[in-house]
Amino acid sequence: MNKNNYRGRFAPSPTGDLHFGSLVAALISYIQAKTHDGIWLLRIEDIDETRTVAGADQAIIKTLANFGMHADEPVMYQTNPERQAAYQAALDHLTQSGLTYPCVCTRTKLAGSETYPGFCRDQIIDHSQPHSIRLATGNEDYEFDDFWQGHQLQNIAKQSGDFNIKRKDGLFCYMLAVVIDDASQGVTEVVRGIDIMDSTARQMHLIKLLNLPQPSYAHFPIITHNQLKLSKQNHAKAISHEDPYTLTHLALSLMGQEPPLLQQKTQSNLLNWAIENWQPEKLNNLAKINY
């Protein structure tokens, strides 16, 4: 990959304010892009409208700006009608290719199943019933070399089986939207947390079926506090009122970057230092970063 052709992205969900874990994710994707003299994109992943918090998108954008991170191109929203049309076109293509089927299974019926057992795969389903749309998959291995986690081998049949690409409530699933959005934005490297790495084979499968460009992958360690992943579900504290320089210095330190105490303690100086002195190998083969 030529340095100047690099296109990376940060893709938060607008379910609340940014917390320290999401700040680290933003910083890693931003620094990784800028180290490659590349483009850094921001995508608001609001595909699940049932979880969207009003105003959270603008709060996220404002917080990122306070930390010196600005998208190089217009922010993408998954609920934009143009994006919805793109998802529908992909779904239509997969359906016309005979690769999808309706599924009426409930969570109760699937309780205890680690992978989808295929209950509805060969059944005649009454389409008037609430149903999701599943993608039929096979017993196929997918391999990729992860920037931080090394060589990976995943098998969809063993990990999930046939998976949903459209929900019963009519919303498109993240798994379908993300590969179409990455292709639309020209993302060349997907930088995200290791907790999402098990979805990679499913996304590679969709990329192949839809004949989309295949990005490379870089899964960084999750951020933990008291042995728990820092997340909104675990009540991680919002960082909207924190000092950007102090918090960024802490984040870089936890990533093993050893940032100095700069004479001019400005956020722009610290970000410039981080980009010029980025040592991504410090994150190699780590499973978590303890906060």
ChimeraX attribute file (.defattr): number of C-alpha atoms within 10 A of each C-alpha:
attribute: neighborCount
match mode: 1-to-1
recipient: residues
	/A:1	9
	/A:2	8
	/A:3	12
	/A:4	12
	/A:5	14
	/A:6	20
	/A:7	24
	/A:8	27
	/A:9	25
	/A:10	21
	/A:11	22
	/A:12	20
	/A:13	20
	/A:14	23
	/A:15	20
	/A:16	18
	/A:17	23
	/A:18	26
	/A:19	19
	/A:20	23
	/A:21	25
	/A:22	24
	/A:23	19
	/A:24	24
	/A:25	21
	/A:26	23
	/A:27	22
	/A:28	24
	/A:29	24
	/A:30	25
	/A:31	23
	/A:32	26
	/A:33	23
	/A:34	23
	/A:35	17
	/A:36	17
	/A:37	16
	/A:38	20
	/A:39	21
	/A:40	22
	/A:41	23
	/A:42	24
	/A:43	21
	/A:44	20
	/A:45	23
	/A:46	22
	/A:47	22
	/A:48	17
	/A:49	14
	/A:50	9
	/A:51	12
	/A:52	16
	/A:53	14
	/A:54	11
	/A:55	12
	/A:56	17
	/A:57	23
	/A:58	13
	/A:59	16
	/A:60	22
	/A:61	20
	/A:62	15
	/A:63	21
	/A:64	20
	/A:65	13
	/A:66	17
	/A:67	22
	/A:68	17
	/A:69	20
	/A:70	17
	/A:71	17
	/A:72	12
	/A:73	11
	/A:74	10
	/A:75	13
	/A:76	17
	/A:77	19
	/A:78	22
	/A:79	17
	/A:80	11
	/A:81	10
	/A:82	11
	/A:83	18
	/A:84	17
	/A:85	12
	/A:86	16
	/A:87	23
	/A:88	16
	/A:89	12
	/A:90	18
	/A:91	21
	/A:92	13
	/A:93	15
	/A:94	18
	/A:95	15
	/A:96	10
	/A:97	10
	/A:98	11
	/A:99	14
	/A:100	22
	/A:101	21
	/A:102	23
	/A:103	25
	/A:104	17
	/A:105	16
	/A:106	11
	/A:107	9
	/A:108	7
	/A:109	10
	/A:110	13
	/A:111	8
	/A:112	8
	/A:113	10
	/A:114	11
	/A:115	15
	/A:116	19
	/A:117	13
	/A:118	15
	/A:119	12
	/A:120	15
	/A:121	17
	/A:122	9
	/A:123	11
	/A:124	10
	/A:125	14
	/A:126	11
	/A:127	11
	/A:128	6
	/A:129	11
	/A:130	14
	/A:131	20
	/A:132	23
	/A:133	22
	/A:134	23
	/A:135	23
	/A:136	17
	/A:137	17
	/A:138	13
	/A:139	10
	/A:140	12
	/A:141	13
	/A:142	15
	/A:143	13
	/A:144	15
	/A:145	13
	/A:146	19
	/A:147	20
	/A:148	21
	/A:149	19
	/A:150	13
	/A:151	10
	/A:152	14
	/A:153	12
	/A:154	18
	/A:155	18
	/A:156	23
	/A:157	19
	/A:158	14
	/A:159	15
	/A:160	18
	/A:161	21
	/A:162	22
	/A:163	22
	/A:164	22
	/A:165	20
	/A:166	23
	/A:167	17
	/A:168	17
	/A:169	9
	/A:170	11
	/A:171	16
	/A:172	23
	/A:173	18
	/A:174	19
	/A:175	17
	/A:176	21
	/A:177	22
	/A:178	18
	/A:179	24
	/A:180	22
	/A:181	19
	/A:182	21
	/A:183	15
	/A:184	13
	/A:185	17
	/A:186	19
	/A:187	23
	/A:188	21
	/A:189	21
	/A:190	20
	/A:191	26
	/A:192	21
	/A:193	20
	/A:194	19
	/A:195	14
	/A:196	11
	/A:197	17
	/A:198	16
	/A:199	15
	/A:200	20
	/A:201	22
	/A:202	25
	/A:203	20
	/A:204	19
	/A:205	18
	/A:206	21
	/A:207	18
	/A:208	12
	/A:209	14
	/A:210	15
	/A:211	9
	/A:212	15
	/A:213	17
	/A:214	18
	/A:215	18
	/A:216	15
	/A:217	20
	/A:218	21
	/A:219	23
	/A:220	30
	/A:221	23
	/A:222	23
	/A:223	25
	/A:224	16
	/A:225	15
	/A:226	8
	/A:227	10
	/A:228	13
	/A:229	19
	/A:230	21
	/A:231	18
	/A:232	16
	/A:233	7
	/A:234	10
	/A:235	9
	/A:236	18
	/A:237	14
	/A:238	16
	/A:239	17
	/A:240	18
	/A:241	8
	/A:242	13
	/A:243	12
	/A:244	21
	/A:245	19
	/A:246	13
	/A:247	17
	/A:248	21
	/A:249	21
	/A:250	18
	/A:251	24
	/A:252	19
	/A:253	13
	/A:254	16
	/A:255	23
	/A:256	16
	/A:257	19
	/A:258	16
	/A:259	19
	/A:260	11
	/A:261	9
	/A:262	10
	/A:263	7
	/A:264	9
	/A:265	12
	/A:266	13
	/A:267	20
	/A:268	15
	/A:269	15
	/A:270	23
	/A:271	22
	/A:272	14
	/A:273	14
	/A:274	24
	/A:275	19
	/A:276	12
	/A:277	14
	/A:278	20
	/A:279	14
	/A:280	16
	/A:281	11
	/A:282	12
	/A:283	19
	/A:284	15
	/A:285	15
	/A:286	14
	/A:287	17
	/A:288	19
	/A:289	19
	/A:290	16
	/A:291	17
